[in-house]
Amino acid sequence: MRKNNTVFLFYGEGGHKTEMKALLSRLNNLREDVNYIGLVEGKGVIGKIKNYHLIPMRSKYNKLFTLFLIPCCLFYNTLKVLFLLMKYRPRGIISTGPGSVFFPAVICKILGKKIVYVETCTRFNTKSLTAKFMYRLANKFYVQNTELLELFPKSICAGVLL
């Protein structure tokens, strides 16, 4: 496979992983010639693709510790993503929502890469923090519930992945 046929998949544990697995199975049915590389926040990996781990940028248990984590993780994750961007030269990125995608998405936008963001199916009436930022960056922004079309008028309702 050629390097320019690579797409990075940003996802996290739990629901983000489940949604990405569902999306990946649909994408593989459409295009078999694409090399998908997972960039995973946390431990939830999808077994059929090559995965690289990113450090989660927040602690679920201690908000004070999160203040320490953010700058450290931001530095480490950004360097790792820059290295992977140089190594694979992907066509773009697809994300199902973890906040760690924001800074890599900014880098990809600067480099002219395509960005696709899928808002989680658990949102109906409110925007997630990541979605608020990614809405402005993404080339394609998908929601899974029609109620979100009011909050994200330029988005595309793709229906529920799960």
N, CA, C and O of each residue as an XYZ file, in Angstrom:
648
protein
N       0.823     -1.183      0.000
C       0.000      0.000      0.000
C       0.870      1.251      0.000
O       1.907      1.300      0.662
N       0.450      2.228     -0.725
C       1.194      3.477     -0.785
C       0.925      4.291      0.471
O      -0.145      4.197      1.073
N       1.912      5.089      0.856
C       1.771      5.897      2.071
C       0.633      6.901      1.968
O      -0.013      7.199      2.972
N       0.375      7.427      0.777
C      -0.673      8.441      0.672
C      -2.073      7.844      0.680
O      -3.051      8.578      0.539
N      -2.191      6.549      0.841
C      -3.493      5.910      0.974
C      -3.785      5.568      2.436
O      -4.580      4.675      2.733
N      -3.132      6.289      3.335
C      -3.280      6.058      4.768
C      -4.224      7.095      5.361
O      -4.204      8.266      4.985
N      -5.053      6.636      6.301
C      -5.949      7.525      7.049
C      -5.775      7.205      8.528
O      -5.809      6.043      8.932
N      -5.588      8.254      9.333
C      -5.489      8.087     10.780
C      -6.882      8.070     11.389
O      -7.745      8.862     11.013
N      -7.091      7.160     12.330
C      -8.344      7.069     13.076
C      -8.070      7.434     14.526
O      -7.338      6.719     15.210
N      -8.642      8.530     15.008
C      -8.487      8.955     16.399
C      -9.705      8.488     17.182
O     -10.842      8.823     16.847
N      -9.452      7.713     18.223
C     -10.563      7.268     19.066
C     -10.048      6.991     20.469
O      -8.840      6.942     20.700
N     -10.962      6.813     21.389
C     -10.609      6.540     22.776
C     -11.235      5.229     23.230
O     -11.620      4.387     22.418
N     -11.325      5.081     24.521
C     -11.892      3.859     25.087
C     -13.413      3.925     25.098
O     -13.999      4.973     24.823
N     -14.036      2.825     25.409
C     -15.484      2.774     25.600
C     -16.273      3.057     24.342
O     -16.078      2.413     23.311
N     -17.181      4.043     24.439
C     -18.075      4.361     23.336
C     -17.360      4.862     22.096
O     -17.786      4.570     20.979
N     -16.267      5.619     22.275
C     -15.506      6.101     21.115
C     -14.968      4.926     20.306
O     -15.010      4.932     19.076
N     -14.460      3.919     21.013
C     -13.928      2.727     20.346
C     -15.044      1.959     19.644
O     -14.880      1.529     18.502
N     -16.166      1.787     20.315
C     -17.286      1.044     19.744
C     -17.787      1.719     18.467
O     -18.065      1.049     17.472
N     -17.901      3.043     18.502
C     -18.338      3.773     17.309
C     -17.314      3.673     16.186
O     -17.686      3.541     15.019
N     -16.028      3.733     16.526
C     -14.997      3.636     15.492
C     -14.977      2.241     14.870
O     -14.776      2.110     13.663
N     -15.182      1.204     15.670
C     -15.235     -0.154     15.115
C     -16.383     -0.276     14.119
O     -16.218     -0.864     13.050
N     -17.540      0.273     14.464
C     -18.696      0.229     13.568
C     -18.414      1.016     12.291
O     -18.743      0.566     11.194
N     -17.807      2.186     12.436
C     -17.467      3.002     11.273
C     -16.425      2.306     10.407
O     -16.541      2.303      9.181
N     -15.419      1.724     11.025
C     -14.354      1.039     10.282
C     -14.890     -0.139      9.487
O     -14.450     -0.374      8.362
N     -15.826     -0.878     10.047
C     -16.389     -2.010      9.301
C     -17.128     -1.524      8.062
O     -17.091     -2.183      7.022
N     -17.801     -0.378      8.160
C     -18.480      0.198      6.990
C     -17.480      0.745      5.980
O     -17.664      0.590      4.773
N     -16.430      1.380      6.468
C     -15.415      1.924      5.566
C     -14.686      0.818      4.813
O     -14.391      0.959      3.626
N     -14.395     -0.280      5.500
C     -13.709     -1.400      4.840
C     -14.563     -2.005      3.737
O     -14.030     -2.515      2.752
N     -15.872     -1.956      3.889
C     -16.761     -2.450      2.833
C     -16.733     -1.536      1.615
O     -16.956     -1.990      0.493
N     -16.459     -0.249      1.830
C     -16.407      0.704      0.717
C     -15.056      0.703      0.017
O     -14.992      0.695     -1.212
N     -13.985      0.711      0.786
C     -12.633      0.830      0.233
C     -11.699     -0.142      0.936
O     -11.440      0.003      2.130
N     -11.204     -1.107      0.226
C     -10.261     -2.056      0.813
C      -8.817     -1.616      0.627
O      -7.920     -2.186      1.247
N      -8.574     -0.616     -0.210
C      -7.207     -0.209     -0.519
C      -6.671      0.868      0.420
O      -5.581      1.390      0.186
N      -7.405      1.214      1.474
C      -6.974      2.250      2.407
C      -6.319      1.584      3.617
O      -6.811      0.584      4.140
N      -5.201      2.163      4.045
C      -4.471      1.690      5.214
C      -4.892      2.532      6.412
O      -4.542      3.710      6.487
N      -5.629      1.956      7.341
C      -6.088      2.683      8.519
C      -5.110      2.484      9.668
O      -4.711      1.358      9.967
N      -4.726      3.584     10.308
C      -3.822      3.570     11.455
C      -4.573      4.167     12.634
O      -5.066      5.292     12.551
N      -4.666      3.426     13.730
C      -5.370      3.912     14.913
C      -4.473      4.714     15.831
O      -3.362      4.289     16.149
N      -4.943      5.860     16.253
C      -4.283      6.671     17.281
C      -5.235      6.675     18.469
O      -6.277      7.329     18.443
N      -4.867      5.943     19.497
C      -5.786      5.586     20.568
C      -5.464      6.328     21.848
O      -4.333      6.287     22.331
N      -6.461      7.009     22.398
C      -6.330      7.608     23.724
C      -6.767      6.555     24.716
O      -7.941      6.189     24.762
N      -5.838      6.068     25.506
C      -6.162      5.024     26.472
C      -5.778      3.650     25.964
O      -4.861      3.507     25.155
N      -6.491      2.636     26.446
C      -6.109      1.251     26.190
C      -6.982      0.528     25.183
O      -6.673     -0.607     24.820
N      -8.059      1.140     24.720
C      -8.992      0.441     23.850
C      -8.527      0.393     22.408
O      -8.701      1.368     21.677
N      -7.940     -0.713     21.979
C      -7.454     -0.810     20.600
C      -8.375     -1.664     19.748
O      -9.038     -2.577     20.239
N      -8.403     -1.350     18.472
C      -9.126     -2.170     17.505
C      -8.100     -3.127     16.920
O      -7.074     -2.704     16.386
N      -8.382     -4.408     17.023
C      -7.390     -5.424     16.710
C      -6.949     -5.563     15.269
O      -5.837     -6.034     15.031
N      -7.752     -5.183     14.301
C      -7.434     -5.467     12.904
C      -6.563     -4.404     12.240
O      -6.192     -4.554     11.076
N      -6.233     -3.339     12.958
C      -5.423     -2.262     12.379
C      -4.215     -1.997     13.271
O      -4.198     -2.376     14.442
N      -3.216     -1.347     12.705
C      -2.054     -0.941     13.487
C      -2.459      0.221     14.377
O      -3.100      1.165     13.915
N      -2.087      0.158     15.658
C      -2.486      1.170     16.625
C      -1.281      1.783     17.321
O      -0.299      1.099     17.608
N      -1.369      3.078     17.587
C      -0.391      3.795     18.397
C      -1.145      4.434     19.549
O      -2.250      4.948     19.377
N      -0.535      4.396     20.721
C      -1.204      4.922     21.912
C      -0.855      6.387     22.158
O       0.296      6.803     22.025
N      -1.877      7.151     22.520
C      -1.710      8.516     22.990
C      -2.063      8.532     24.469
O      -2.865      7.719     24.928
N      -1.477      9.443     25.204
C      -1.753      9.532     26.636
C      -3.049     10.317     26.835
O      -3.189     11.411     26.287
N      -3.999      9.783     27.607
C      -5.232     10.530     27.883
C      -4.912     11.873     28.535
O      -4.054     11.955     29.413
N      -5.605     12.918     28.102
C      -5.291     14.268     28.554
C      -6.038     14.697     29.809
O      -5.907     15.838     30.252
N      -6.810     13.801     30.376
C      -7.502     14.153     31.618
C      -7.624     12.935     32.505
O      -7.629     11.797     32.036
N      -7.721     13.196     33.789
C      -7.939     12.144     34.765
C      -9.432     12.097     35.065
O     -10.051     13.126     35.334
N      -9.999     10.913     35.018
C     -11.421     10.779     35.325
C     -11.683     10.881     36.821
O     -12.825     11.033     37.255
N     -10.616     10.797     37.600
C     -10.785     10.714     39.050
C     -10.310     11.950     39.805
O     -10.725     12.165     40.944
N      -9.447     12.772     39.197
C      -8.870     13.888     39.930
C      -8.714     15.095     39.001
O      -7.859     15.094     38.116
N      -9.529     16.105     39.201
C      -9.490     17.296     38.338
C      -8.198     18.078     38.508
O      -7.697     18.666     37.549
N      -7.652     18.092     39.721
C      -6.392     18.798     39.952
C      -5.254     18.138     39.179
O      -4.408     18.825     38.606
N      -5.234     16.826     39.161
C      -4.206     16.094     38.417
C      -4.327     16.371     36.918
O      -3.326     16.356     36.201
N      -5.539     16.620     36.449
C      -5.757     16.956     35.039
C      -5.000     18.218     34.653
O      -4.486     18.305     33.538
N      -4.921     19.188     35.539
C      -4.177     20.419     35.264
C      -2.698     20.132     35.002
O      -2.060     20.821     34.205
N      -2.164     19.127     35.665
C      -0.783     18.706     35.427
C      -0.681     17.892     34.140
O       0.267     18.040     33.369
N      -1.667     17.038     33.924
C      -1.635     16.137     32.759
C      -1.683     16.861     31.422
O      -0.960     16.495     30.495
N      -2.516     17.873     31.312
C      -2.749     18.513     30.011
C      -1.473     18.991     29.339
O      -1.240     18.622     28.188
N      -0.620     19.800     29.995
C       0.581     20.245     29.268
C       1.551     19.112     28.949
O       2.161     19.107     27.879
N       1.701     18.158     29.858
C       2.618     17.036     29.618
C       2.138     16.169     28.461
O       2.907     15.829     27.562
N       0.864     15.820     28.498
C       0.293     14.970     27.452
C       0.247     15.696     26.117
O       0.490     15.100     25.068
N      -0.060     16.956     26.161
C      -0.113     17.751     24.942
C       1.243     17.741     24.240
O       1.318     17.557     23.025
N       2.305     17.938     25.003
C       3.655     17.928     24.447
C       3.989     16.554     23.860
O       4.417     16.452     22.710
N       3.790     15.493     24.660
C       4.113     14.139     24.215
C       3.267     13.726     23.008
O       3.800     13.248     22.006
N       1.962     13.910     23.104
C       1.069     13.488     22.022
C       1.335     14.255     20.729
O       1.274     13.681     19.642
N       1.630     15.549     20.844
C       1.908     16.347     19.652
C       3.180     15.864     18.960
O       3.213     15.734     17.736
N       4.233     15.598     19.747
C       5.465     15.076     19.147
C       5.231     13.723     18.476
O       5.739     13.467     17.385
N       4.470     12.874     19.127
C       4.195     11.551     18.574
C       3.409     11.661     17.265
O       3.718     10.980     16.288
N       2.404     12.513     17.256
C       1.595     12.687     16.052
C       2.429     13.294     14.919
O       2.294     12.886     13.766
N       3.286     14.262     15.240
C       4.164     14.834     14.217
C       5.061     13.770     13.605
O       5.243     13.734     12.388
N       5.621     12.907     14.439
C       6.456     11.813     13.949
C       5.655     10.884     13.038
O       6.127     10.502     11.967
N       4.449     10.522     13.462
C       3.611      9.622     12.668
C       3.151     10.277     11.366
O       3.021      9.602     10.345
N       2.905     11.586     11.400
C       2.544     12.306     10.178
C       3.686     12.260      9.166
O       3.453     12.088      7.969
N       4.914     12.412      9.644
C       6.070     12.341      8.744
C       6.288     10.921      8.239
O       6.655     10.720      7.081
N       6.064      9.947      9.099
C       6.294      8.544      8.731
C       5.273      8.049      7.703
O       5.653      7.442      6.702
N       3.988      8.300      7.939
C       2.932      7.730      7.100
C       2.381      8.676      6.042
O       1.847      8.219      5.031
N       2.498      9.983      6.252
C       1.954     10.989      5.342
C       0.492     10.669      4.963
O       0.184     10.436      3.794
N      -0.406     10.663      5.976
C      -1.795     10.278      5.721
C      -2.537     11.305      4.876
O      -2.166     12.477      4.819
N      -3.588     10.833      4.227
C      -4.461     11.730      3.459
C      -5.330     12.569      4.382
O      -5.723     13.683      4.035
N      -5.630     12.031      5.563
C      -6.491     12.745      6.488
C      -6.701     11.980      7.772
O      -6.065     10.954      8.019
N      -7.616     12.502      8.598
C      -7.931     11.863      9.868
C      -9.448     11.763     10.030
O     -10.209     12.585      9.520
N      -9.849     10.734     10.752
C     -11.242     10.543     11.129
C     -11.259     10.380     12.643
O     -10.449      9.634     13.194
N     -12.171     11.068     13.320
C     -12.247     10.962     14.779
C     -13.680     10.761     15.229
O     -14.619     11.315     14.656
N     -13.826      9.951     16.275
C     -15.126      9.759     16.906
C     -15.191     10.437     18.270
O     -16.097     10.160     19.055
N     -14.237     11.326     18.559
C     -14.493     12.171     19.681
C     -13.554     12.443     20.809
O     -13.796     13.442     21.487
N     -12.513     11.704     21.118
C     -11.751     12.087     22.306
C     -11.073     13.448     22.109
O     -10.693     13.815     20.997
N     -10.933     14.177     23.204
C     -10.375     15.524     23.141
C      -8.945     15.590     22.640
O      -8.503     16.639     22.172
N      -8.215     14.487     22.730
C      -6.821     14.490     22.287
C      -6.683     14.694     20.786
O      -5.569     14.887     20.299
N      -7.772     14.656     20.044
C      -7.708     14.849     18.593
C      -7.543     16.319     18.210
O      -7.124     16.615     17.091
N      -7.860     17.235     19.108
C      -7.908     18.645     18.726
C      -6.579     19.173     18.189
O      -6.542     19.695     17.075
N      -5.494     19.055     18.942
C      -4.222     19.610     18.479
C      -3.666     18.881     17.255
O      -3.147     19.537     16.352
N      -3.755     17.552     17.190
C      -3.364     16.907     15.933
C      -4.213     17.375     14.748
O      -3.717     17.468     13.625
N      -5.486     17.668     14.998
C      -6.349     18.165     13.917
C      -5.898     19.543     13.451
O      -5.950     19.839     12.257
N      -5.459     20.379     14.371
C      -4.944     21.702     13.997
C      -3.708     21.535     13.114
O      -3.573     22.212     12.095
N      -2.814     20.640     13.503
C      -1.613     20.377     12.707
C      -1.992     19.873     11.320
O      -1.438     20.324     10.317
N      -2.936     18.937     11.264
C      -3.383     18.398      9.975
C      -4.018     19.470      9.107
O      -3.823     19.486      7.892
N      -4.774     20.363      9.721
C      -5.408     21.453      8.979
C      -4.339     22.362      8.363
O      -4.448     22.765      7.205
N      -3.317     22.675      9.140
C      -2.211     23.504      8.640
C      -1.510     22.814      7.477
O      -1.097     23.470      6.520
N      -1.375     21.482      7.558
C      -0.692     20.716      6.507
C      -1.601     20.386      5.321
O      -1.168     19.746      4.363
N      -2.859     20.823      5.387
C      -3.777     20.608      4.272
C      -4.398     19.217      4.210
O      -4.877     18.807      3.153
N      -4.398     18.494      5.307
C      -5.014     17.156      5.362
C      -6.519     17.290      5.570
O      -6.997     18.277      6.130
N      -7.248     16.292      5.116
C      -8.697     16.268      5.305
C      -9.018     15.803      6.729
O      -8.341     14.934      7.279
N     -10.057     16.393      7.310
C     -10.466     16.063      8.671
C     -11.951     15.721      8.671
O     -12.783     16.495      8.196
N     -12.266     14.549      9.211
C     -13.656     14.108      9.350
C     -13.903     13.849     10.828
O     -13.137     13.148     11.489
N     -14.983     14.424     11.332
C     -15.324     14.247     12.735
C     -16.745     13.697     12.841
O     -17.653     14.164     12.154
N     -16.927     12.699     13.708
C     -18.241     12.100     13.945
C     -18.600     12.338     15.410
O     -17.951     11.800     16.307
N     -19.637     13.147     15.651
C     -20.088     13.412     17.023
C     -20.748     12.153     17.581
O     -21.418     11.417     16.857
N     -20.554     11.925     18.845
C     -21.043     10.718     19.487
C     -22.570     10.590     19.430
O     -23.285     11.591     19.398
N     -23.046      9.368     19.419
C     -24.493      9.119     19.340
C     -25.191      9.402     20.663
O     -26.420      9.397     20.723
N     -24.427      9.648     21.720
C     -25.048      9.915     23.022
C     -25.479     11.368     23.181
O     -26.097     11.726     24.183
N     -25.161     12.197     22.209
C     -25.538     13.618     22.257
C     -26.825     13.853     21.487
O     -26.978     13.406     20.351
N     -27.757     14.569     22.129
C     -29.017     14.921     21.485
C     -29.273     16.427     21.536
O     -29.677     17.023     20.538
N     -29.039     17.042     22.695
C     -29.405     18.438     22.893
C     -28.236     19.354     23.242
O     -28.409     20.570     23.322
N     -27.063     18.794     23.447
C     -25.897     19.596     23.814
C     -24.695     19.200     22.973
O     -24.612     18.087     22.452
N     -23.762     20.145     22.853
C     -22.526     19.891     22.114
C     -21.468     19.351     23.080
O     -21.374     19.806     24.220
N     -20.684     18.393     22.625
C     -19.536     17.978     23.427
C     -18.455     19.045     23.282
O     -18.451     19.799     22.309
N     -17.547     19.108     24.237
C     -16.476     20.094     24.194
C     -15.625     19.909     22.941
O     -15.280     20.883     22.272
N     -15.288     18.670     22.626
C     -14.483     18.399     21.435
C     -15.220     18.829     20.171
O     -14.618     19.408     19.266
N     -16.504     18.551     20.107
C     -17.288     18.916     18.921
C     -17.333     20.421     18.699
O     -17.341     20.880     17.557
N     -17.361     21.187     19.777
C     -17.381     22.649     19.646
C     -16.166     23.149     18.875
O     -16.275     24.077     18.073
N     -15.007     22.533     19.116
C     -13.782     22.923     18.418
C     -13.682     22.278     17.036
O     -13.300     22.928     16.062
N     -14.027     21.006     16.965
C     -13.854     20.266     15.712
C     -14.820     20.737     14.629
O     -14.536     20.584     13.440
N     -15.941     21.302     15.020
C     -16.907     21.813     14.050
C     -16.266     22.870     13.151
O     -16.578     22.961     11.964
N     -15.388     23.647     13.720
C     -14.711     24.705     12.957
C     -13.541     24.179     12.130
O     -13.167     24.786     11.127
N     -12.966     23.057     12.545
C     -11.787     22.508     11.857
C     -12.113     21.482     10.781
O     -11.438     21.415      9.754
N     -13.136     20.693     11.013
C     -13.400     19.531     10.158
C     -13.878     19.928      8.761
O     -14.646     20.874      8.593
N     -13.406     19.186      7.773
C     -13.905     19.344      6.406
C     -15.302     18.741      6.292
O     -16.164     19.275      5.593
N     -15.515     17.633      6.980
C     -16.832     16.984      7.060
C     -17.133     16.743      8.535
O     -16.309     16.195      9.267
N     -18.317     17.155      8.957
C     -18.723     17.007     10.351
C     -20.042     16.245     10.360
O     -21.047     16.725      9.835
N     -20.035     15.060     10.957
C     -21.220     14.212     10.970
C     -21.822     14.152     12.366
O     -21.104     14.090     13.364
N     -23.142     14.172     12.423
C     -23.872     13.923     13.664
C     -24.680     12.649     13.460
O     -24.993     12.261     12.334
N     -25.007     12.009     14.576
C     -25.746     10.752     14.481
C     -27.215     10.910     14.861
O     -28.006      9.982     14.688
N     -27.577     12.072     15.373
C     -28.962     12.331     15.776
C     -29.447     13.623     15.129
O     -28.738     14.629     15.148
N     -30.632     13.605     14.564
C     -31.153     14.756     13.831
C     -31.315     15.992     14.724
O     -31.285     17.117     14.225
N     -31.484     15.799     16.019
C     -31.626     16.936     16.931
C     -30.396     17.845     16.904
O     -30.507     19.048     17.141
N     -29.240     17.280     16.620
C     -28.001     18.056     16.611
C     -27.849     18.937     15.380
O     -26.979     19.807     15.349
N     -28.677     18.728     14.372
C     -28.601     19.575     13.177
C     -28.901     21.035     13.502
O     -28.416     21.936     12.817
N     -29.691     21.271     14.535
C     -29.969     22.644     14.960
C     -28.736     23.290     15.587
O     -28.496     24.484     15.405
N     -27.951     22.496     16.328
C     -26.756     23.017     16.980
C     -25.570     23.120     16.024
O     -24.710     23.986     16.180
N     -25.534     22.234     15.042
C     -24.461     22.213     14.044
C     -25.086     22.302     12.654
O     -25.220     21.280     11.981
N     -25.473     23.497     12.207
C     -26.239     23.632     10.958
C     -25.521     23.147      9.696
O     -26.183     22.758      8.733
N     -24.204     23.159      9.676
C     -23.470     22.722      8.478
C     -23.112     21.243      8.518
O     -22.432     20.741      7.623
N     -23.569     20.543      9.558
C     -23.231     19.134      9.709
C     -24.109     18.256      8.828
O     -25.112     18.702      8.272
N     -23.706     17.006      8.719
C     -24.440     16.004      7.942
C     -24.941     14.951      8.898
O     -24.159     14.406      9.678
N     -26.214     14.652      8.860
C     -26.767     13.585      9.718
C     -26.566     12.264      9.004
O     -27.166     12.011      7.960
N     -25.717     11.424      9.575
C     -25.377     10.145      8.954
C     -26.161      8.990      9.554
O     -26.036      7.857      9.089
N     -26.959      9.249     10.568
C     -27.658      8.169     11.246
C     -26.751      7.540     12.293
O     -25.551      7.812     12.342
N     -27.337      6.706     13.118
C     -26.607      6.108     14.229
C     -25.694      4.992     13.711
O     -26.125      4.153     12.921
N     -24.438      4.985     14.157
C     -23.474      3.967     13.751
C     -23.745      2.619     14.403
O     -23.500      1.573     13.802
N     -24.245      2.643     15.618
C     -24.398      1.396     16.376
C     -25.703      0.713     16.122
O     -25.967     -0.345     16.692
